[in-house]
Amino acid sequence: MGGCFYVQGEGGDVQGAIAIQNLCKTYRGKRGKRVTALADLNLQVEVGQVFGFLGPNGAGKSTTIKLLLDLIRPTSGVCRLFGADSRDPATRQRIGYLPENPSFYDYLSAEEYLSFVGSAFRLDRSIMAARKGEVLKQLGLWDVRKRAIRTYSKGMVQRLGIAQALLHDPDLLIFDEPMSGLDPLGRALVKSVIRELRQLGKTVFFSTHITADVEAVCDRVGILVGGHLRVVTDVNKILTRGLQGYVVEVITDGGAVSIAEVGKDDLQKELNRFWSEGSRIERIEPIRPDMESYFLSVVQQVEAP
């Protein structure tokens, strides 16, 4: 098994929105056997970043999030949120959290439930009323705000979970599988919300096993496999490395559409040929590994004997 290829913040500065140092979590499993869910995790997430925590099912993503929120205690190691120990209840005021499987008092309406959440954060009534309207509209729930939550679809419940996380305008959003149960329109909506949060200077940390979501919205990504952090890097670095060639779409002199794959060192030569034949260049796209292929290569490297 290989080690972590690159980990930001290891043994260094403990500031930032999230700083994790030497975090470990073990459980006692069947027949008293010790099970390591998380091993020596070091990670730093800067303020204003959208950070994707990517890994297969069972990699330790939810365990990490529960440790960050003090829902469970570590076997060893430290978590800090904006420089404060994550066990300090005062840190909750700056955090919005969406659990992996959100559930609510389903006899309440979305509007009533958000009022309950707002009161837990001691929001002023006038601020609460304004924020409820904002997040309900933002998550596409305004028209169903007075319906009982028990009548909601899974995707609507998921969007309500995000709405309650946003209600008190936190500085850090921690989402555990935020796209779960969403249809394509819901997924697009949530991605738009995450981009808006970035523009507002908020920090977003979300776990997922869906590589396309990371590719679409994240600044940085960490890949967790088998409880070990294997990679931390910029998403752009992944998407711009390893150029393999180009797809060139042309319209010939006779009006036919032709698509060709061109080697990375042959582009100019092929373009000159197309032009000499009277063809019009419609599209040039690079061929390079995407987030999915990169993720699979990391997992396969770990699993290789």
Helices and strands as residue ranges (DSSP letters): E 18-28, G 30-32, E 34-45, E 50-54, H 61-68, E 76-81, E 84-85, G 89-94, E 95-98, H 110-120, H 125-138, G 142-144, G 149-151, H 154-166, E 172-176, H 184-199, E 203-208, H 211-217, E 220-225, E 228-234, H 235-240, E 245-251, E 257-263, H 267-276, E 280-287, H 291-303
